[in-house]
Amino acid sequence: MTAARPLAGRGIVVTRPAAQAGPLAELIRSAGGRPILFPVLEILDSADLVPLVDAIDRLDRFDLAIFISPNAVLRAMNQIVARRSWPAALRAAAVGKGSVKELKRFGITGVLVPARSFDSEGLLALPELQQIGGWRVVIFRGDGGRELLGDTLAARGASVEYVECYRRARPRADAAPLLRAWARNEVDAVTITSSEGLRNLFEMVGKLGQSWLRRTPLLAPHPRIAAAARELGCREVVETGPGDDGLMAALLRLFAAA
């Protein structure tokens, strides 16, 4: 390992969906590491797009549009720009910086976003969302998920509508190459970015892979994911900052210490 290549010789498992793994993989390569791509979530269109299209046609009636994830931005905004322009009076909010970045690509600026805790709790703590009686709010998200955000906004007097614009699935992937890499001691860390993805990973690698996974440093960008990993028996769980930059900074610290 050198200062210019701090991850030299390190194999890092990247579990983001295939279409979103590139930036983190490139950061790892630029530091001399070897990204091992193993997507644990597949992002698919919603089985029924009618509710999404209906909400898009009524966008003018909402005061606030919340995007739960970058995937929600991409799936919803692609449909929106195909049908209409963004209402000038409609304010946008997002749970994390990745969603803000994607919204900017579509020309949406001035987005409400948490300053520190990039989750529903962080968004709900913003001063702008305390007095919202009578607001009409649409929340773009994937299938399922936590209800805390909508329930809390409704309790504050808002009218809330969830719109599912994508669904998640467990990929049908061959875990054998990853297991062979583990057997050759070529896996030095695993990055995981959702609790659902973590559960998928455990199921996809089987019992042998689980034994290796529990002994491999696992990096997670949120306390809930880190807690889930510990509950599953992972021995070295590193809670990181948000996004790819947070994961990368934690990887550099981890192997600098090693």
N, C-alpha and C positions, 0 to 999 in steps of 0.2 A: 504493500500500500504506500502511495506517495501523496504529497499534498495536492498534486494536480489530479490524481486519480484515487480519491479516498475510498472508493468502493471496489477497487481492483480485486478480482478474484472472488467477489461475492455474488452469489445467486439470490435474487430477490423475486419472490412470487408476487405478481400483479394480478389481482382478482377482479378488477373493474370490468364492466361489460366490454366486449370486444371493440366496439366503436369509440369507447372512451379511454382505453388503456394507453393510447399512443403517447400523450404528453408525459405521464409518469415514467413510462418505459424509456423515453428519450432522456429524461433527467437522470435516470439510473445509468444509462449508457454513457452519458457525458461525464459521469463521475467514475467511469471505469468498471461499473458493475454489469451483471448479466441479468436482464429482466427475463423472468420465466412467466409467460402469459398463460393464465388459467382462469378464464372468465367463470364466475359463479352465478351470474345473473344474465338473463337474456331479456332485452327490452322489446316488446311487441306492441303493435297497435291494439287499441281496445277492441273487444269483440263487437261492440255496438258503438258507432261513432255518432249516432243520432243525438244523444244528450249533449255532446260536445258542440256539434253544429248548432243546436238550438241555443246553447248559452252564448256562442259567438254572435249569433244574430241578435241577441239581446244585450250585448255588451254596453250599449249606451245607458242601460238602466241601472248599472252597478256603480258604486262609489269607489270600490277597491277590488283589485284582482290580485290574489296571492298565488305564487308559484312555489310549490313544495321542493322542487328539485330541478337541475338542469334538463333532465329528461322531460319534465312537465313543460318547461319553457319551449323546448324544441318541438314537441308533439303539438302543443296548443298553438304556438305562434305560427308554425307552418300552415296550420289550418286557418288561422285568423287572417294572415296576409293573403291567402288564396281567396278569401271571401270578402274582405273589407279592410278599411283602415282602422287603426287604433283610435278610440275616442279620445279627444283632446282633454276632456275633464276626468278621465279614468286614471286613478293613481295605482301604481303597481307596487307590490311588496314581495320579498323573497326571503327564504329561510337562510340561504347561504350565499357566499360571494361567487360561487360557480354559477348560480342562477342569475345573479346580477350581470356577470360577464356575458352570458348568453342573451339576456334581454337587451344589453347594449348593442349586440350585433343586429338586433331587429329595430334599433332606433329608439328603444324605451329607456329613458334616463330618469333621474330623480327617484330611484327605487328605494323604498323603505327596507332596511336590512339591519339585523342585529349588529352591534358593535363588537361583541365578544362571544356570547354563547350562540352558536349557529344552529339553532333548533327552534321548535315551537315556543319553548319557554322564553328564549331570547327575543323572538319577534313579539310575543305578547307583552314583554316588559317595556317596549318602546313607548315613550310619552304620547306619540301620535295615535296610539291604539287604545288609550285609556277611556276617552269619552267618545263613544261611537254609537250612541243610541240613535236608532233610525237608519243607520248605514245599511246599504245592500252590498254584500261581500260574496264574491265567487272565488272558490279555492280550486285551482287546477292541480291535480295530483295523479298518482298511479292507483291501481286497484288496491283497495284496503288501506291499511295504515292507521296511525293514531287519530283519535277523535278530539284530542285535547284542544287543538287550535280552534276548531269550529265551535266546540261546546263552550269554550271560554268567551269567544267573541259573541256568541248568542246570549250568554249570561250577562254580557255588558250592553245588551240591547240591540245588537245587529241582527239583520236577517242574513243567514248564511246558506250558501248553496255549494255543495261539492260537485265537481265535474271530473270524472276519471278520463284521462286522455292517453293512458298507456297501461299495459299490464306487464308484470314481471313473471318470468318462468325460470326454472332450473335448466341449464343447458344439458344436452345429452353429449357430454364430453368424455373422451377417453383419458382416464387418470393415469394410465400406465406410464407415459413419459415423465410425469411429475413424480410418480413413485420411484421410478428408476433413478431420477436425479437425487431424490432423498437417500436412496440406498447407496449412492456413490458419494454421499456427504457434500452434494453440490447445492443444497438449499440452506441459505444462511438466515433468511428472514421471510416473513409472510406479511403482506399488507392486506387489510380487509376494511371495507368502507360502509358496510351495513350489517345489521344483525341478521337479516334474512340471508344475505350472502354468506355470512359465517355459518349458519345452519346448513346451507346448501353445500358449502365446502366440506363440512364434516361428513355429510351423507355421500358426497361424490368420491372421497378418497378411501372410504371403507375403514375397517378396523386397523389394518396395518398402517395406513396413512394417518389415521387419527393418533396413533401412538407417536409417530414422528412429529405430527403437527403440535401435539401438546408439549414437545420438548424444543420446539423452534421458536425464537422470538417472534411475537406477533404484534404488529403495529396497527393501532386503531385510532381514528380521528375524533372519537366521541366517547364520553364516559359510559353510555349505555352499551356500546359495542364492546368496550373493554370489559365491562362487568359481565356481559354474556360470555365472553371468551374465558374469563376466570371460572365462571360457573360450569363451563364445559371441560375444565381441567387444564387449560393452558397455563404453563408455569411462569413464562416470562412475557407479560403483556405490557406494551409500551403505549401509553396514551399520548397522542401527538396533537399538534396544531391542526387546523382545518385544511382541507384540500390537498392537492399534490405537493404544494410547497411545505405544508406542515409535515406530511409523511416523509418527504425528502430530508428536511432538517433533522427529524428524529433518526432517520437511518444514518446520517452523517455523525450525529452524536453517539449513536449506539456503537458504531464500528471504530470511531475515534477512541472511545473508551476501551474497546476490545484490543 
